Amino acid sequence: MHLRISVVMLFTACLCAPALAGTDDRSEWKQLQKRAEAGDMDAQNRMADAYLNGSGVPVDYKAAVAWYLRAATKGSPDAQYNLGIMYLTGRGTVRDLKQAFAWFQKAAEGGEKLAQCNLGTLYEQGRGVSQDTRQAMKWFLASARQGDAMCQYNLGVEYMDGVGITRDMSQARHWLSLSAERGYPAAQCKLGWLYANGPEADRDLGKAAFWFRRAASQGEPMALYALGLMAANGEGLTQDSVAAFAFLSVSASNGYRAAAAARSQLEATMTADEIRRGQDFARTWATSRRQLLDQPESQP
């Protein structure tokens, strides 16, 4: 098999709201509720978080939306962002991308980095607003500069693809590297792809293997597929059909269809004992992955 790794990365809005803890103490809860009803913005946010997470009270998305709205109208970027998430996901309210966009915009203008990233994504995809690559880049950059790994990844992909902006591989590597170093698996995978398939002057299969390993350790199917091909070919990794079979099997079991086809091709060249050992590694992946992934390597 010849190593040629191809992948399509999709942008997805971040759906995880960074909520604060509520309280399980009833007297403390009453004091919190009293402050919230008196207009204390922090208390309103904590009430909303408690209803969202079921901290000390039953989960109640409608109540969470009501309290986020009270804090958001007072100018809380956290509440504005969380309210945007509620409209984006349709929890506690009717799903409304225009409302999600409006609240993300308010939070983004207030400096909330996750809102800035989501706002950029909505602009990039034309969801809740007319598609506008320049605005998407503006907000991706604002969030990336604050250290948001997802937006650093988005920005790197925008520079890499050159859709609506000038293609700049140096900037692509810069932002993807920052995101990858923060542990974002999609960025680690994309960076590995760049080192495996990018401009000839930048190709380095050792670095590609390093980043694919990092992503694979987090369960990224495409990275497992790439490692399978590299191990099968002996390119960037020591040639090892058993390890390759295991990588491809785990990738395929996680929905990466190309991995199943590659495994079938590899299987035709293996002995029965090699296939059995590869199957054993794949079956016990939770414990055996260290043996396959934690090989001696150096940071690029």
C-alpha positions in Angstrom: 0.0 0.0 0.0 1.2 3.5 -0.7 0.8 6.2 1.9 -1.6 8.9 0.7 -3.7 10.3 3.6 -6.8 12.2 2.6 -9.3 13.8 5.0 -12.1 16.3 5.0 -12.4 18.3 8.2 -15.8 19.8 9.1 -16.4 22.9 11.2 -18.7 22.4 14.1 -19.9 25.0 16.5 -18.8 24.4 20.1 -21.8 23.2 22.0 -20.4 22.9 25.5 -21.5 25.8 27.8 -18.9 26.5 30.6 -21.4 26.4 33.5 -20.7 27.2 37.1 -21.8 24.9 39.9 -25.0 25.4 41.7 -25.4 24.5 45.4 -26.9 21.6 47.3 -27.3 23.6 50.5 -31.0 24.7 50.8 -30.3 27.8 52.9 -27.6 28.8 50.5 -29.9 28.2 47.6 -32.5 30.5 49.2 -29.9 33.2 49.6 -28.8 32.7 46.0 -32.4 32.9 44.7 -33.0 36.1 46.8 -29.9 37.8 45.3 -30.9 36.7 41.8 -34.4 38.0 42.1 -33.0 41.3 43.4 -31.0 41.7 40.2 -27.6 40.3 41.1 -26.1 39.2 37.7 -23.7 36.7 39.1 -26.5 35.0 41.2 -28.7 35.0 38.1 -26.0 33.2 36.2 -25.5 30.7 39.0 -29.2 30.0 39.1 -29.3 29.4 35.4 -26.2 27.1 35.6 -27.9 25.1 38.4 -31.0 24.5 36.4 -29.0 23.6 33.3 -26.8 21.0 35.2 -29.3 19.9 37.8 -27.0 21.1 40.6 -29.2 21.0 43.8 -32.4 21.3 41.7 -34.0 19.2 39.0 -32.8 19.9 35.5 -35.1 22.6 34.0 -33.9 24.1 30.7 -36.8 26.6 30.5 -35.8 28.0 33.9 -32.2 28.0 32.8 -33.1 30.1 29.7 -35.2 32.5 31.9 -32.3 33.2 34.3 -29.7 33.4 31.5 -32.0 35.9 29.8 -32.2 38.1 32.9 -28.4 38.1 33.2 -27.8 38.5 29.5 -30.0 41.6 29.3 -27.8 43.1 32.0 -24.8 42.6 29.8 -23.2 39.4 31.1 -21.1 37.9 28.3 -21.2 34.4 29.9 -25.0 34.5 30.1 -25.2 35.8 26.5 -23.0 33.0 25.3 -25.0 30.4 27.2 -28.2 31.8 25.9 -26.8 31.5 22.4 -26.1 27.8 23.1 -29.7 27.3 24.3 -31.1 28.8 21.1 -28.5 26.9 18.9 -29.4 23.5 20.5 -33.1 24.2 21.2 -32.9 23.4 24.9 -35.5 25.2 26.9 -36.6 27.2 23.9 -37.4 26.9 20.2 -34.3 26.3 18.2 -33.6 29.7 16.5 -30.3 30.3 14.7 -30.9 34.0 14.3 -31.4 34.4 18.0 -28.3 32.2 18.6 -26.3 34.5 16.3 -27.6 37.6 18.0 -26.6 36.5 21.5 -23.3 35.1 20.3 -22.6 38.5 18.7 -23.3 40.4 22.0 -21.1 38.0 24.0 -18.3 38.1 21.3 -18.3 41.9 21.4 -18.0 41.6 25.2 -14.8 39.5 24.7 -16.2 36.0 25.3 -13.8 33.7 23.3 -16.1 30.8 22.9 -18.8 33.1 21.6 -16.3 34.6 19.2 -15.5 31.1 17.9 -19.1 30.2 17.4 -19.9 33.5 15.8 -17.1 32.9 13.3 -18.5 29.4 12.6 -22.0 30.8 11.9 -20.5 33.4 9.5 -18.4 30.7 7.9 -21.4 28.4 7.4 -24.0 31.0 6.7 -26.2 29.8 9.6 -28.5 32.5 11.1 -26.7 35.1 9.1 -25.5 35.6 5.5 -22.3 33.8 4.8 -19.3 36.1 5.2 -15.8 34.7 5.2 -14.1 38.0 6.2 -16.3 38.2 9.3 -15.7 34.6 10.0 -11.9 35.2 9.9 -12.2 38.3 12.1 -13.9 36.4 14.9 -11.8 33.2 14.5 -8.8 35.4 14.9 -10.2 37.2 17.9 -10.9 33.9 19.6 -7.7 32.3 18.5 -5.6 35.1 19.9 -7.3 34.4 23.3 -6.1 30.8 23.1 -9.2 29.0 22.1 -8.0 25.7 20.6 -11.0 25.1 18.4 -10.8 28.5 16.8 -7.0 28.2 16.3 -7.9 25.0 14.4 -10.6 26.7 12.4 -8.2 29.5 11.5 -5.5 27.1 10.5 -7.9 25.3 8.2 -9.1 28.5 6.6 -5.5 29.5 5.8 -4.8 26.0 4.6 -7.8 25.8 2.2 -7.6 29.4 1.1 -11.4 29.7 0.7 -12.3 33.4 0.6 -8.8 34.4 1.8 -5.3 34.1 0.5 -3.9 30.6 1.0 -1.0 30.8 3.5 0.6 27.5 4.6 2.9 29.2 7.1 -0.1 30.7 8.9 -1.9 27.4 8.6 0.9 25.6 10.3 1.2 28.3 13.0 -2.4 28.1 14.1 -2.8 24.4 13.7 0.4 23.9 15.8 -0.9 26.1 18.6 -4.2 24.2 18.6 -2.5 20.8 18.5 -0.2 21.7 21.4 -3.3 22.5 23.4 -4.5 19.0 22.8 -7.2 19.6 20.2 -7.4 16.2 18.3 -8.7 17.5 15.0 -5.8 20.0 14.8 -3.3 17.2 15.7 -4.8 15.1 12.9 -4.7 17.9 10.4 -1.1 18.8 11.4 -0.1 15.2 10.8 -1.8 15.3 7.4 0.2 18.5 6.6 3.5 16.8 7.4 2.5 13.7 5.5 1.1 15.3 2.4 1.9 19.0 2.4 4.5 20.9 0.3 7.5 18.7 -0.4 9.9 21.0 1.5 7.8 20.6 4.7 7.1 16.9 4.5 8.3 15.0 7.6 6.8 11.5 8.2 8.4 11.4 11.7 6.5 14.6 12.7 3.4 13.3 10.9 3.5 10.1 13.0 4.0 12.1 16.2 0.9 14.1 15.7 -1.2 11.2 14.5 -0.2 9.3 17.6 -1.3 12.3 19.8 -4.7 12.4 18.0 -5.1 8.6 18.0 -4.5 8.5 21.8 -7.7 10.5 22.0 -9.6 8.1 19.7 -9.5 10.1 16.5 -10.5 7.6 13.8 -8.7 9.3 10.9 -5.4 9.4 12.8 -5.8 5.7 13.6 -6.3 5.1 9.9 -3.2 7.1 9.0 -1.1 5.2 11.5 -2.4 2.0 10.1 -1.2 3.0 6.6 2.2 4.2 8.0 2.8 1.0 9.9 1.8 -1.1 6.9 4.1 0.8 4.6 7.0 1.3 7.1 6.8 5.0 6.4 7.3 7.2 9.5 6.8 4.1 11.7 8.6 0.8 11.8 6.9 -1.6 9.4 4.5 -3.8 11.5 1.5 -5.5 9.9 0.1 -6.5 13.3 0.1 -3.0 14.6 -1.3 -1.7 11.3 -4.1 -4.3 11.4 -5.0 -3.1 14.9 -4.9 0.6 14.0 -7.1 0.0 11.0 -9.5 -2.2 12.9 -10.1 0.3 15.7 -10.5 3.1 13.1 -13.0 1.0 11.2 -15.0 0.2 14.4 -15.2 3.9 15.0 -16.9 4.5 11.6 -13.9 5.4 9.4 -15.0 3.4 6.3 -11.7 3.7 4.4 -10.0 1.9 7.2 -12.1 -1.3 6.6 -11.1 -1.4 3.0 -7.4 -0.8 3.8 -7.5 -3.6 6.5 -9.0 -6.0 3.9 -6.1 -5.2 1.5 -3.6 -5.6 4.3 -5.1 -8.9 5.6 -4.5 -10.6 2.3 -0.7 -10.2 2.9 -0.7 -11.4 6.5 -0.3 -14.9 8.1 -3.1 -16.3 10.2 -1.0 -15.8 13.4 -0.4 -12.1 12.5 -4.1 -11.6 11.9 -5.0 -13.2 15.2 -2.5 -11.0 17.1 -3.8 -7.9 15.3 -7.4 -8.9 16.3 -6.3 -9.4 19.9 -4.7 -5.9 20.0 -7.9 -4.3 18.6 -10.2 -6.2 20.9 -8.2 -5.1 24.0 -7.6 -1.6 22.6 -8.4 0.1 25.9 -5.3 -1.5 27.5 -3.2 -2.4 24.5 -3.1 1.0 22.9 -0.2 2.1 25.1 2.0 -0.6 23.7 1.2 0.5 20.2 1.2 4.3 20.7 3.7 5.0 23.4 6.8 4.2 21.4 10.0 6.2 21.8 9.6 9.5 20.0 10.7 13.1 20.2 8.7 16.2 20.2 8.9 17.8 16.7 
